Amino acid sequence: MPRRTLALCCVLLIATAGCTAPGGSSADVTVENAESTSYRMTAYLIDGPVAAGELTVRATNDAGTREKIELVRLDAAGPYYNLSLGAARNATVRRLSVPAGETATASFGAWEPGTAVLYVFEAPDGRVVRTEFADCPRNSLSHSFVFSDGPENGYRSTCS
């Protein structure tokens, strides 16, 4: 094979390598709600490296005052309502409603490997009932939440 043809083949192979690769990056979330109340899930896809201990959120306390609070202190200091992540974090926001007794699934196309995700679940009155933080340096991130009175209640994360 002539050198020119070999060089052209190498250039084409390099240029199209990402186009034919199986899979790709994805972040999926499934929420199974076996309870009698509905929930609102907000997912913040945070651009740039961050750890859960570095996140500060804004939320309304029980007295009705809007305040900043570290994410790691949220559960102990609550209850809190109407949580949001500040604009300084440059996060992409996705929302999902999960009616009582139903399962909802969403896929986030804006997610890239290494992007952190903050999940916030709120009751119909805006009260924060659960938060979870995750990141994944690999190509596939999958989260599953179960709201139930049974032993399956909880959160699972898969990074592959």
Secondary structure, DSSP 8 states (H G I E B T S, - for coil): --HHHHHHHHHHHHHHHHHH-S---EEEEEEEE-SSS-EEEEEEEESS---GGG-EEEEEETTS-EEEEEGGGHHHH--EEEEEE-GGG-EEEEEEEE-TT-EEEEE-TT--TT-EEEEEEE-TT-BEEEEEEE--SSSEEEEEEEE-SSTT-EEEEEE-
